[in-house]
Amino acid sequence: MIRQLCAVEDQAKNLNNEERLCLRQSRSQPILTRLRQTLRAWEDQLLPKHPMAEAVNYTLNQWNELNDFASDGAVPIDNNVSERDVKRIVLNRKNSLFVGKERGGRAAAILSSLTSTCKRRAIDPQRYLTQLLVNLPTTPTSRLSNWLPDQWKLRGLAPSG
């Protein structure tokens, strides 16, 4: 069933979000329904401490989160992109030991999130951060969301290319 879900995603990869959502609802949703029924049947047959029972229970406990992709065409079926983005932080862990204070670690996490988002949106992080830092002090709190990388790009402040 997982292979079937991945096959649907392969078909959906070049579709826009609306088309992807329609495909997921028509093709993936029935597979997810069957998968949940199968997991429920296994749950009843397995001993509670069996490793497979623990895996089944974990999956069922995370069911809503695992199905987010089927209700939003913009949500990927997996978290591979996020995992790749986090990998750079993990590889830089030794340097991060010297951040100094919790506030510095929080700032590093925010900058990492912003640069990762820029990378995914094909935005030059240096240009984005330069404009952000120049304009942020005069930006009202109510308009901060305009400076998120995706909104910044939509407003046409990012170079096309």
Phi and psi in radians as a Rosetta constraint file:
Dihedral C 1 N 2 CA 2 C 2 CIRCULARHARMONIC -1.122 0.35
Dihedral N 2 CA 2 C 2 N 3 CIRCULARHARMONIC -0.730 0.35
Dihedral C 2 N 3 CA 3 C 3 CIRCULARHARMONIC -1.048 0.35
Dihedral N 3 CA 3 C 3 N 4 CIRCULARHARMONIC -0.687 0.35
Dihedral C 3 N 4 CA 4 C 4 CIRCULARHARMONIC -1.139 0.35
Dihedral N 4 CA 4 C 4 N 5 CIRCULARHARMONIC -0.716 0.35
Dihedral C 4 N 5 CA 5 C 5 CIRCULARHARMONIC -1.097 0.35
Dihedral N 5 CA 5 C 5 N 6 CIRCULARHARMONIC -0.709 0.35
Dihedral C 5 N 6 CA 6 C 6 CIRCULARHARMONIC -1.159 0.35
Dihedral N 6 CA 6 C 6 N 7 CIRCULARHARMONIC -0.614 0.35
Dihedral C 6 N 7 CA 7 C 7 CIRCULARHARMONIC -1.126 0.35
Dihedral N 7 CA 7 C 7 N 8 CIRCULARHARMONIC -0.684 0.35
Dihedral C 7 N 8 CA 8 C 8 CIRCULARHARMONIC -1.105 0.35
Dihedral N 8 CA 8 C 8 N 9 CIRCULARHARMONIC -0.741 0.35
Dihedral C 8 N 9 CA 9 C 9 CIRCULARHARMONIC -1.113 0.35
Dihedral N 9 CA 9 C 9 N 10 CIRCULARHARMONIC -0.635 0.35
Dihedral C 9 N 10 CA 10 C 10 CIRCULARHARMONIC -1.065 0.35
Dihedral N 10 CA 10 C 10 N 11 CIRCULARHARMONIC -0.699 0.35
Dihedral C 10 N 11 CA 11 C 11 CIRCULARHARMONIC -1.198 0.35
Dihedral N 11 CA 11 C 11 N 12 CIRCULARHARMONIC -0.496 0.35
Dihedral C 11 N 12 CA 12 C 12 CIRCULARHARMONIC -1.575 0.35
Dihedral N 12 CA 12 C 12 N 13 CIRCULARHARMONIC -0.146 0.35
Dihedral C 12 N 13 CA 13 C 13 CIRCULARHARMONIC -1.083 0.35
Dihedral N 13 CA 13 C 13 N 14 CIRCULARHARMONIC -0.499 0.35
Dihedral C 13 N 14 CA 14 C 14 CIRCULARHARMONIC -1.768 0.35
Dihedral N 14 CA 14 C 14 N 15 CIRCULARHARMONIC 0.177 0.35
Dihedral C 14 N 15 CA 15 C 15 CIRCULARHARMONIC -1.596 0.35
Dihedral N 15 CA 15 C 15 N 16 CIRCULARHARMONIC 2.747 0.35
Dihedral C 15 N 16 CA 16 C 16 CIRCULARHARMONIC -1.332 0.35
Dihedral N 16 CA 16 C 16 N 17 CIRCULARHARMONIC 3.012 0.35
Dihedral C 16 N 17 CA 17 C 17 CIRCULARHARMONIC -1.038 0.35
Dihedral N 17 CA 17 C 17 N 18 CIRCULARHARMONIC -0.710 0.35
Dihedral C 17 N 18 CA 18 C 18 CIRCULARHARMONIC -1.139 0.35
Dihedral N 18 CA 18 C 18 N 19 CIRCULARHARMONIC -0.807 0.35
Dihedral C 18 N 19 CA 19 C 19 CIRCULARHARMONIC -1.139 0.35
Dihedral N 19 CA 19 C 19 N 20 CIRCULARHARMONIC -0.694 0.35
Dihedral C 19 N 20 CA 20 C 20 CIRCULARHARMONIC -1.091 0.35
Dihedral N 20 CA 20 C 20 N 21 CIRCULARHARMONIC -0.739 0.35
Dihedral C 20 N 21 CA 21 C 21 CIRCULARHARMONIC -1.090 0.35
Dihedral N 21 CA 21 C 21 N 22 CIRCULARHARMONIC -0.779 0.35
Dihedral C 21 N 22 CA 22 C 22 CIRCULARHARMONIC -1.047 0.35
Dihedral N 22 CA 22 C 22 N 23 CIRCULARHARMONIC -0.782 0.35
Dihedral C 22 N 23 CA 23 C 23 CIRCULARHARMONIC -1.091 0.35
Dihedral N 23 CA 23 C 23 N 24 CIRCULARHARMONIC -0.774 0.35
Dihedral C 23 N 24 CA 24 C 24 CIRCULARHARMONIC -1.093 0.35
Dihedral N 24 CA 24 C 24 N 25 CIRCULARHARMONIC -0.731 0.35
Dihedral C 24 N 25 CA 25 C 25 CIRCULARHARMONIC -1.192 0.35
Dihedral N 25 CA 25 C 25 N 26 CIRCULARHARMONIC -0.605 0.35
Dihedral C 25 N 26 CA 26 C 26 CIRCULARHARMONIC -1.449 0.35
Dihedral N 26 CA 26 C 26 N 27 CIRCULARHARMONIC -0.602 0.35
Dihedral C 26 N 27 CA 27 C 27 CIRCULARHARMONIC -1.854 0.35
Dihedral N 27 CA 27 C 27 N 28 CIRCULARHARMONIC -0.740 0.35
Dihedral C 27 N 28 CA 28 C 28 CIRCULARHARMONIC -1.394 0.35
Dihedral N 28 CA 28 C 28 N 29 CIRCULARHARMONIC -0.651 0.35
Dihedral C 28 N 29 CA 29 C 29 CIRCULARHARMONIC -1.012 0.35
Dihedral N 29 CA 29 C 29 N 30 CIRCULARHARMONIC -0.790 0.35
Dihedral C 29 N 30 CA 30 C 30 CIRCULARHARMONIC -1.092 0.35
Dihedral N 30 CA 30 C 30 N 31 CIRCULARHARMONIC -0.603 0.35
Dihedral C 30 N 31 CA 31 C 31 CIRCULARHARMONIC -1.158 0.35
Dihedral N 31 CA 31 C 31 N 32 CIRCULARHARMONIC -0.739 0.35
Dihedral C 31 N 32 CA 32 C 32 CIRCULARHARMONIC -1.101 0.35
Dihedral N 32 CA 32 C 32 N 33 CIRCULARHARMONIC -0.665 0.35
Dihedral C 32 N 33 CA 33 C 33 CIRCULARHARMONIC -1.085 0.35
Dihedral N 33 CA 33 C 33 N 34 CIRCULARHARMONIC -0.803 0.35
Dihedral C 33 N 34 CA 34 C 34 CIRCULARHARMONIC -1.113 0.35
Dihedral N 34 CA 34 C 34 N 35 CIRCULARHARMONIC -0.706 0.35
Dihedral C 34 N 35 CA 35 C 35 CIRCULARHARMONIC -1.077 0.35
Dihedral N 35 CA 35 C 35 N 36 CIRCULARHARMONIC -0.772 0.35
Dihedral C 35 N 36 CA 36 C 36 CIRCULARHARMONIC -1.129 0.35
Dihedral N 36 CA 36 C 36 N 37 CIRCULARHARMONIC -0.700 0.35
Dihedral C 36 N 37 CA 37 C 37 CIRCULARHARMONIC -1.084 0.35
Dihedral N 37 CA 37 C 37 N 38 CIRCULARHARMONIC -0.727 0.35
Dihedral C 37 N 38 CA 38 C 38 CIRCULARHARMONIC -1.108 0.35
Dihedral N 38 CA 38 C 38 N 39 CIRCULARHARMONIC -0.785 0.35
Dihedral C 38 N 39 CA 39 C 39 CIRCULARHARMONIC -1.097 0.35
Dihedral N 39 CA 39 C 39 N 40 CIRCULARHARMONIC -0.708 0.35
Dihedral C 39 N 40 CA 40 C 40 CIRCULARHARMONIC -1.088 0.35
Dihedral N 40 CA 40 C 40 N 41 CIRCULARHARMONIC -0.704 0.35
Dihedral C 40 N 41 CA 41 C 41 CIRCULARHARMONIC -1.138 0.35
Dihedral N 41 CA 41 C 41 N 42 CIRCULARHARMONIC -0.747 0.35
Dihedral C 41 N 42 CA 42 C 42 CIRCULARHARMONIC -1.126 0.35
Dihedral N 42 CA 42 C 42 N 43 CIRCULARHARMONIC -0.668 0.35
Dihedral C 42 N 43 CA 43 C 43 CIRCULARHARMONIC -0.990 0.35
Dihedral N 43 CA 43 C 43 N 44 CIRCULARHARMONIC -0.682 0.35
Dihedral C 43 N 44 CA 44 C 44 CIRCULARHARMONIC -1.304 0.35
Dihedral N 44 CA 44 C 44 N 45 CIRCULARHARMONIC -0.399 0.35
Dihedral C 44 N 45 CA 45 C 45 CIRCULARHARMONIC -1.654 0.35
Dihedral N 45 CA 45 C 45 N 46 CIRCULARHARMONIC -0.373 0.35
Dihedral C 45 N 46 CA 46 C 46 CIRCULARHARMONIC -1.641 0.35
Dihedral N 46 CA 46 C 46 N 47 CIRCULARHARMONIC 2.600 0.35
Dihedral C 46 N 47 CA 47 C 47 CIRCULARHARMONIC -1.207 0.35
Dihedral N 47 CA 47 C 47 N 48 CIRCULARHARMONIC 2.486 0.35
Dihedral C 47 N 48 CA 48 C 48 CIRCULARHARMONIC -0.972 0.35
Dihedral N 48 CA 48 C 48 N 49 CIRCULARHARMONIC -0.615 0.35
Dihedral C 48 N 49 CA 49 C 49 CIRCULARHARMONIC -1.615 0.35
Dihedral N 49 CA 49 C 49 N 50 CIRCULARHARMONIC 0.009 0.35
Dihedral C 49 N 50 CA 50 C 50 CIRCULARHARMONIC -1.137 0.35
Dihedral N 50 CA 50 C 50 N 51 CIRCULARHARMONIC 2.426 0.35
Dihedral C 50 N 51 CA 51 C 51 CIRCULARHARMONIC -0.963 0.35
Dihedral N 51 CA 51 C 51 N 52 CIRCULARHARMONIC -0.633 0.35
Dihedral C 51 N 52 CA 52 C 52 CIRCULARHARMONIC -1.178 0.35
Dihedral N 52 CA 52 C 52 N 53 CIRCULARHARMONIC -0.651 0.35
Dihedral C 52 N 53 CA 53 C 53 CIRCULARHARMONIC -1.121 0.35
Dihedral N 53 CA 53 C 53 N 54 CIRCULARHARMONIC -0.687 0.35
Dihedral C 53 N 54 CA 54 C 54 CIRCULARHARMONIC -1.115 0.35
Dihedral N 54 CA 54 C 54 N 55 CIRCULARHARMONIC -0.710 0.35
Dihedral C 54 N 55 CA 55 C 55 CIRCULARHARMONIC -1.137 0.35
Dihedral N 55 CA 55 C 55 N 56 CIRCULARHARMONIC -0.747 0.35
Dihedral C 55 N 56 CA 56 C 56 CIRCULARHARMONIC -1.109 0.35
Dihedral N 56 CA 56 C 56 N 57 CIRCULARHARMONIC -0.798 0.35
Dihedral C 56 N 57 CA 57 C 57 CIRCULARHARMONIC -1.107 0.35
Dihedral N 57 CA 57 C 57 N 58 CIRCULARHARMONIC -0.715 0.35
Dihedral C 57 N 58 CA 58 C 58 CIRCULARHARMONIC -1.042 0.35
Dihedral N 58 CA 58 C 58 N 59 CIRCULARHARMONIC -0.825 0.35
Dihedral C 58 N 59 CA 59 C 59 CIRCULARHARMONIC -1.065 0.35
Dihedral N 59 CA 59 C 59 N 60 CIRCULARHARMONIC -0.798 0.35
Dihedral C 59 N 60 CA 60 C 60 CIRCULARHARMONIC -1.168 0.35
Dihedral N 60 CA 60 C 60 N 61 CIRCULARHARMONIC -0.610 0.35
Dihedral C 60 N 61 CA 61 C 61 CIRCULARHARMONIC -1.208 0.35
Dihedral N 61 CA 61 C 61 N 62 CIRCULARHARMONIC -0.428 0.35
Dihedral C 61 N 62 CA 62 C 62 CIRCULARHARMONIC -1.810 0.35
Dihedral N 62 CA 62 C 62 N 63 CIRCULARHARMONIC 0.301 0.35
Dihedral C 62 N 63 CA 63 C 63 CIRCULARHARMONIC -0.998 0.35
Dihedral N 63 CA 63 C 63 N 64 CIRCULARHARMONIC -0.811 0.35
Dihedral C 63 N 64 CA 64 C 64 CIRCULARHARMONIC -1.057 0.35
Dihedral N 64 CA 64 C 64 N 65 CIRCULARHARMONIC -0.786 0.35
Dihedral C 64 N 65 CA 65 C 65 CIRCULARHARMONIC -1.149 0.35
Dihedral N 65 CA 65 C 65 N 66 CIRCULARHARMONIC -0.662 0.35
Dihedral C 65 N 66 CA 66 C 66 CIRCULARHARMONIC -1.193 0.35
Dihedral N 66 CA 66 C 66 N 67 CIRCULARHARMONIC -0.346 0.35
Dihedral C 66 N 67 CA 67 C 67 CIRCULARHARMONIC -1.776 0.35
Dihedral N 67 CA 67 C 67 N 68 CIRCULARHARMONIC 0.046 0.35
Dihedral C 67 N 68 CA 68 C 68 CIRCULARHARMONIC -0.939 0.35
Dihedral N 68 CA 68 C 68 N 69 CIRCULARHARMONIC -0.676 0.35
Dihedral C 68 N 69 CA 69 C 69 CIRCULARHARMONIC -1.075 0.35
Dihedral N 69 CA 69 C 69 N 70 CIRCULARHARMONIC -0.466 0.35
Dihedral C 69 N 70 CA 70 C 70 CIRCULARHARMONIC -1.405 0.35
Dihedral N 70 CA 70 C 70 N 71 CIRCULARHARMONIC -0.140 0.35
Dihedral C 70 N 71 CA 71 C 71 CIRCULARHARMONIC -2.014 0.35
Dihedral N 71 CA 71 C 71 N 72 CIRCULARHARMONIC 0.065 0.35
Dihedral C 71 N 72 CA 72 C 72 CIRCULARHARMONIC -2.630 0.35
Dihedral N 72 CA 72 C 72 N 73 CIRCULARHARMONIC 2.048 0.35
Dihedral C 72 N 73 CA 73 C 73 CIRCULARHARMONIC -1.150 0.35
Dihedral N 73 CA 73 C 73 N 74 CIRCULARHARMONIC -0.299 0.35
Dihedral C 73 N 74 CA 74 C 74 CIRCULARHARMONIC -1.512 0.35
Dihedral N 74 CA 74 C 74 N 75 CIRCULARHARMONIC -0.263 0.35
Dihedral C 74 N 75 CA 75 C 75 CIRCULARHARMONIC -1.522 0.35
Dihedral N 75 CA 75 C 75 N 76 CIRCULARHARMONIC 2.214 0.35
Dihedral C 75 N 76 CA 76 C 76 CIRCULARHARMONIC -1.256 0.35
Dihedral N 76 CA 76 C 76 N 77 CIRCULARHARMONIC 2.765 0.35
Dihedral C 76 N 77 CA 77 C 77 CIRCULARHARMONIC -1.243 0.35
Dihedral N 77 CA 77 C 77 N 78 CIRCULARHARMONIC -0.433 0.35
Dihedral C 77 N 78 CA 78 C 78 CIRCULARHARMONIC -2.253 0.35
Dihedral N 78 CA 78 C 78 N 79 CIRCULARHARMONIC 3.108 0.35
Dihedral C 78 N 79 CA 79 C 79 CIRCULARHARMONIC -1.939 0.35
Dihedral N 79 CA 79 C 79 N 80 CIRCULARHARMONIC 0.519 0.35
Dihedral C 79 N 80 CA 80 C 80 CIRCULARHARMONIC -1.033 0.35
Dihedral N 80 CA 80 C 80 N 81 CIRCULARHARMONIC -0.698 0.35
Dihedral C 80 N 81 CA 81 C 81 CIRCULARHARMONIC -1.099 0.35
Dihedral N 81 CA 81 C 81 N 82 CIRCULARHARMONIC -0.786 0.35
Dihedral C 81 N 82 CA 82 C 82 CIRCULARHARMONIC -1.113 0.35
Dihedral N 82 CA 82 C 82 N 83 CIRCULARHARMONIC -0.726 0.35
Dihedral C 82 N 83 CA 83 C 83 CIRCULARHARMONIC -1.055 0.35
Dihedral N 83 CA 83 C 83 N 84 CIRCULARHARMONIC -0.727 0.35
Dihedral C 83 N 84 CA 84 C 84 CIRCULARHARMONIC -1.120 0.35
Dihedral N 84 CA 84 C 84 N 85 CIRCULARHARMONIC -0.698 0.35
Dihedral C 84 N 85 CA 85 C 85 CIRCULARHARMONIC -1.142 0.35
Dihedral N 85 CA 85 C 85 N 86 CIRCULARHARMONIC -0.687 0.35
Dihedral C 85 N 86 CA 86 C 86 CIRCULARHARMONIC -1.227 0.35
Dihedral N 86 CA 86 C 86 N 87 CIRCULARHARMONIC -0.502 0.35
Dihedral C 86 N 87 CA 87 C 87 CIRCULARHARMONIC -1.004 0.35
Dihedral N 87 CA 87 C 87 N 88 CIRCULARHARMONIC -0.662 0.35
Dihedral C 87 N 88 CA 88 C 88 CIRCULARHARMONIC -1.113 0.35
Dihedral N 88 CA 88 C 88 N 89 CIRCULARHARMONIC -0.607 0.35
Dihedral C 88 N 89 CA 89 C 89 CIRCULARHARMONIC -1.207 0.35
Dihedral N 89 CA 89 C 89 N 90 CIRCULARHARMONIC -0.743 0.35
Dihedral C 89 N 90 CA 90 C 90 CIRCULARHARMONIC -1.092 0.35
Dihedral N 90 CA 90 C 90 N 91 CIRCULARHARMONIC -0.718 0.35
Dihedral C 90 N 91 CA 91 C 91 CIRCULARHARMONIC -1.136 0.35
Dihedral N 91 CA 91 C 91 N 92 CIRCULARHARMONIC -0.426 0.35
Dihedral C 91 N 92 CA 92 C 92 CIRCULARHARMONIC -1.730 0.35
Dihedral N 92 CA 92 C 92 N 93 CIRCULARHARMONIC 0.303 0.35
Dihedral C 92 N 93 CA 93 C 93 CIRCULARHARMONIC -1.024 0.35
Dihedral N 93 CA 93 C 93 N 94 CIRCULARHARMONIC -0.728 0.35
Dihedral C 93 N 94 CA 94 C 94 CIRCULARHARMONIC -1.061 0.35
Dihedral N 94 CA 94 C 94 N 95 CIRCULARHARMONIC -0.728 0.35
Dihedral C 94 N 95 CA 95 C 95 CIRCULARHARMONIC -1.132 0.35
Dihedral N 95 CA 95 C 95 N 96 CIRCULARHARMONIC -0.589 0.35
Dihedral C 95 N 96 CA 96 C 96 CIRCULARHARMONIC -1.219 0.35
Dihedral N 96 CA 96 C 96 N 97 CIRCULARHARMONIC -0.319 0.35
Dihedral C 96 N 97 CA 97 C 97 CIRCULARHARMONIC -1.094 0.35
Dihedral N 97 CA 97 C 97 N 98 CIRCULARHARMONIC -0.391 0.35
Dihedral C 97 N 98 CA 98 C 98 CIRCULARHARMONIC -1.787 0.35
Dihedral N 98 CA 98 C 98 N 99 CIRCULARHARMONIC 0.327 0.35
Dihedral C 98 N 99 CA 99 C 99 CIRCULARHARMONIC -1.029 0.35
Dihedral N 99 CA 99 C 99 N 100 CIRCULARHARMONIC -0.594 0.35
Dihedral C 99 N 100 CA 100 C 100 CIRCULARHARMONIC 1.825 0.35
Dihedral N 100 CA 100 C 100 N 101 CIRCULARHARMONIC -1.160 0.35
Dihedral C 100 N 101 CA 101 C 101 CIRCULARHARMONIC -2.299 0.35
Dihedral N 101 CA 101 C 101 N 102 CIRCULARHARMONIC 2.884 0.35
Dihedral C 101 N 102 CA 102 C 102 CIRCULARHARMONIC -1.006 0.35
Dihedral N 102 CA 102 C 102 N 103 CIRCULARHARMONIC -0.659 0.35
Dihedral C 102 N 103 CA 103 C 103 CIRCULARHARMONIC -1.092 0.35
Dihedral N 103 CA 103 C 103 N 104 CIRCULARHARMONIC -0.685 0.35
Dihedral C 103 N 104 CA 104 C 104 CIRCULARHARMONIC -1.164 0.35
Dihedral N 104 CA 104 C 104 N 105 CIRCULARHARMONIC -0.671 0.35
Dihedral C 104 N 105 CA 105 C 105 CIRCULARHARMONIC -1.137 0.35
Dihedral N 105 CA 105 C 105 N 106 CIRCULARHARMONIC -0.683 0.35
Dihedral C 105 N 106 CA 106 C 106 CIRCULARHARMONIC -1.132 0.35
Dihedral N 106 CA 106 C 106 N 107 CIRCULARHARMONIC -0.759 0.35
Dihedral C 106 N 107 CA 107 C 107 CIRCULARHARMONIC -1.094 0.35
Dihedral N 107 CA 107 C 107 N 108 CIRCULARHARMONIC -0.720 0.35
Dihedral C 107 N 108 CA 108 C 108 CIRCULARHARMONIC -1.103 0.35
Dihedral N 108 CA 108 C 108 N 109 CIRCULARHARMONIC -0.686 0.35
Dihedral C 108 N 109 CA 109 C 109 CIRCULARHARMONIC -1.144 0.35
Dihedral N 109 CA 109 C 109 N 110 CIRCULARHARMONIC -0.721 0.35
Dihedral C 109 N 110 CA 110 C 110 CIRCULARHARMONIC -1.120 0.35
Dihedral N 110 CA 110 C 110 N 111 CIRCULARHARMONIC -0.813 0.35
Dihedral C 110 N 111 CA 111 C 111 CIRCULARHARMONIC -1.087 0.35
Dihedral N 111 CA 111 C 111 N 112 CIRCULARHARMONIC -0.694 0.35
Dihedral C 111 N 112 CA 112 C 112 CIRCULARHARMONIC -1.112 0.35
Dihedral N 112 CA 112 C 112 N 113 CIRCULARHARMONIC -0.733 0.35
Dihedral C 112 N 113 CA 113 C 113 CIRCULARHARMONIC -1.094 0.35
Dihedral N 113 CA 113 C 113 N 114 CIRCULARHARMONIC -0.774 0.35
Dihedral C 113 N 114 CA 114 C 114 CIRCULARHARMONIC -1.106 0.35
Dihedral N 114 CA 114 C 114 N 115 CIRCULARHARMONIC -0.792 0.35
Dihedral C 114 N 115 CA 115 C 115 CIRCULARHARMONIC -1.196 0.35
Dihedral N 115 CA 115 C 115 N 116 CIRCULARHARMONIC -0.606 0.35
Dihedral C 115 N 116 CA 116 C 116 CIRCULARHARMONIC -1.136 0.35
Dihedral N 116 CA 116 C 116 N 117 CIRCULARHARMONIC -0.733 0.35
Dihedral C 116 N 117 CA 117 C 117 CIRCULARHARMONIC -1.109 0.35
Dihedral N 117 CA 117 C 117 N 118 CIRCULARHARMONIC -0.746 0.35
Dihedral C 117 N 118 CA 118 C 118 CIRCULARHARMONIC -1.010 0.35
Dihedral N 118 CA 118 C 118 N 119 CIRCULARHARMONIC -0.777 0.35
Dihedral C 118 N 119 CA 119 C 119 CIRCULARHARMONIC -1.051 0.35
Dihedral N 119 CA 119 C 119 N 120 CIRCULARHARMONIC -0.806 0.35
Dihedral C 119 N 120 CA 120 C 120 CIRCULARHARMONIC -1.141 0.35
Dihedral N 120 CA 120 C 120 N 121 CIRCULARHARMONIC -0.504 0.35
Dihedral C 120 N 121 CA 121 C 121 CIRCULARHARMONIC -1.670 0.35
Dihedral N 121 CA 121 C 121 N 122 CIRCULARHARMONIC 0.149 0.35
Dihedral C 121 N 122 CA 122 C 122 CIRCULARHARMONIC 0.991 0.35
Dihedral N 122 CA 122 C 122 N 123 CIRCULARHARMONIC 0.810 0.35
Dihedral C 122 N 123 CA 123 C 123 CIRCULARHARMONIC -1.961 0.35
Dihedral N 123 CA 123 C 123 N 124 CIRCULARHARMONIC 2.425 0.35
Dihedral C 123 N 124 CA 124 C 124 CIRCULARHARMONIC -1.240 0.35
Dihedral N 124 CA 124 C 124 N 125 CIRCULARHARMONIC 1.943 0.35
Dihedral C 124 N 125 CA 125 C 125 CIRCULARHARMONIC -1.067 0.35
Dihedral N 125 CA 125 C 125 N 126 CIRCULARHARMONIC -0.622 0.35
Dihedral C 125 N 126 CA 126 C 126 CIRCULARHARMONIC -1.140 0.35
Dihedral N 126 CA 126 C 126 N 127 CIRCULARHARMONIC -0.781 0.35
Dihedral C 126 N 127 CA 127 C 127 CIRCULARHARMONIC -1.113 0.35
Dihedral N 127 CA 127 C 127 N 128 CIRCULARHARMONIC -0.789 0.35
Dihedral C 127 N 128 CA 128 C 128 CIRCULARHARMONIC -1.050 0.35
Dihedral N 128 CA 128 C 128 N 129 CIRCULARHARMONIC -0.899 0.35
Dihedral C 128 N 129 CA 129 C 129 CIRCULARHARMONIC -1.119 0.35
Dihedral N 129 CA 129 C 129 N 130 CIRCULARHARMONIC -0.622 0.35
Dihedral C 129 N 130 CA 130 C 130 CIRCULARHARMONIC -1.076 0.35
Dihedral N 130 CA 130 C 130 N 131 CIRCULARHARMONIC -0.875 0.35
Dihedral C 130 N 131 CA 131 C 131 CIRCULARHARMONIC -1.116 0.35
Dihedral N 131 CA 131 C 131 N 132 CIRCULARHARMONIC -0.679 0.35
Dihedral C 131 N 132 CA 132 C 132 CIRCULARHARMONIC -1.060 0.35
Dihedral N 132 CA 132 C 132 N 133 CIRCULARHARMONIC -0.884 0.35
Dihedral C 132 N 133 CA 133 C 133 CIRCULARHARMONIC -1.185 0.35
Dihedral N 133 CA 133 C 133 N 134 CIRCULARHARMONIC -0.556 0.35
Dihedral C 133 N 134 CA 134 C 134 CIRCULARHARMONIC -1.227 0.35
Dihedral N 134 CA 134 C 134 N 135 CIRCULARHARMONIC -0.700 0.35
Dihedral C 134 N 135 CA 135 C 135 CIRCULARHARMONIC -1.638 0.35
Dihedral N 135 CA 135 C 135 N 136 CIRCULARHARMONIC -0.346 0.35
Dihedral C 135 N 136 CA 136 C 136 CIRCULARHARMONIC -1.026 0.35
Dihedral N 136 CA 136 C 136 N 137 CIRCULARHARMONIC -0.721 0.35
Dihedral C 136 N 137 CA 137 C 137 CIRCULARHARMONIC -1.071 0.35
Dihedral N 137 CA 137 C 137 N 138 CIRCULARHARMONIC -0.455 0.35
Dihedral C 137 N 138 CA 138 C 138 CIRCULARHARMONIC -1.803 0.35
Dihedral N 138 CA 138 C 138 N 139 CIRCULARHARMONIC 0.089 0.35
Dihedral C 138 N 139 CA 139 C 139 CIRCULARHARMONIC -1.536 0.35
Dihedral N 139 CA 139 C 139 N 140 CIRCULARHARMONIC 2.180 0.35
Dihedral C 139 N 140 CA 140 C 140 CIRCULARHARMONIC -1.110 0.35
Dihedral N 140 CA 140 C 140 N 141 CIRCULARHARMONIC 2.592 0.35
Dihedral C 140 N 141 CA 141 C 141 CIRCULARHARMONIC -0.940 0.35
Dihedral N 141 CA 141 C 141 N 142 CIRCULARHARMONIC -0.643 0.35
Dihedral C 141 N 142 CA 142 C 142 CIRCULARHARMONIC -1.167 0.35
Dihedral N 142 CA 142 C 142 N 143 CIRCULARHARMONIC -0.254 0.35
Dihedral C 142 N 143 CA 143 C 143 CIRCULARHARMONIC -1.975 0.35
Dihedral N 143 CA 143 C 143 N 144 CIRCULARHARMONIC 0.210 0.35
Dihedral C 143 N 144 CA 144 C 144 CIRCULARHARMONIC -1.058 0.35
Dihedral N 144 CA 144 C 144 N 145 CIRCULARHARMONIC -0.615 0.35
Dihedral C 144 N 145 CA 145 C 145 CIRCULARHARMONIC -1.102 0.35
Dihedral N 145 CA 145 C 145 N 146 CIRCULARHARMONIC -0.372 0.35
Dihedral C 145 N 146 CA 146 C 146 CIRCULARHARMONIC -1.126 0.35
Dihedral N 146 CA 146 C 146 N 147 CIRCULARHARMONIC -0.325 0.35
Dihedral C 146 N 147 CA 147 C 147 CIRCULARHARMONIC -1.724 0.35
Dihedral N 147 CA 147 C 147 N 148 CIRCULARHARMONIC 0.118 0.35
Dihedral C 147 N 148 CA 148 C 148 CIRCULARHARMONIC -1.172 0.35
Dihedral N 148 CA 148 C 148 N 149 CIRCULARHARMONIC 2.515 0.35
Dihedral C 148 N 149 CA 149 C 149 CIRCULARHARMONIC -0.911 0.35
Dihedral N 149 CA 149 C 149 N 150 CIRCULARHARMONIC -0.736 0.35
Dihedral C 149 N 150 CA 150 C 150 CIRCULARHARMONIC -1.176 0.35
Dihedral N 150 CA 150 C 150 N 151 CIRCULARHARMONIC -0.681 0.35
Dihedral C 150 N 151 CA 151 C 151 CIRCULARHARMONIC -1.210 0.35
Dihedral N 151 CA 151 C 151 N 152 CIRCULARHARMONIC -0.677 0.35
Dihedral C 151 N 152 CA 152 C 152 CIRCULARHARMONIC -1.045 0.35
Dihedral N 152 CA 152 C 152 N 153 CIRCULARHARMONIC -0.758 0.35
Dihedral C 152 N 153 CA 153 C 153 CIRCULARHARMONIC -1.174 0.35
Dihedral N 153 CA 153 C 153 N 154 CIRCULARHARMONIC -0.734 0.35
Dihedral C 153 N 154 CA 154 C 154 CIRCULARHARMONIC -1.075 0.35
Dihedral N 154 CA 154 C 154 N 155 CIRCULARHARMONIC -0.605 0.35
Dihedral C 154 N 155 CA 155 C 155 CIRCULARHARMONIC -1.294 0.35
Dihedral N 155 CA 155 C 155 N 156 CIRCULARHARMONIC -0.074 0.35
Dihedral C 155 N 156 CA 156 C 156 CIRCULARHARMONIC 1.483 0.35
Dihedral N 156 CA 156 C 156 N 157 CIRCULARHARMONIC 0.291 0.35
Dihedral C 156 N 157 CA 157 C 157 CIRCULARHARMONIC -1.463 0.35
Dihedral N 157 CA 157 C 157 N 158 CIRCULARHARMONIC -0.304 0.35
Dihedral C 157 N 158 CA 158 C 158 CIRCULARHARMONIC -1.531 0.35
Dihedral N 158 CA 158 C 158 N 159 CIRCULARHARMONIC 2.511 0.35
Dihedral C 158 N 159 CA 159 C 159 CIRCULARHARMONIC -1.198 0.35
Dihedral N 159 CA 159 C 159 N 160 CIRCULARHARMONIC 2.494 0.35
Dihedral C 159 N 160 CA 160 C 160 CIRCULARHARMONIC -1.359 0.35
Dihedral N 160 CA 160 C 160 N 161 CIRCULARHARMONIC 2.561 0.35
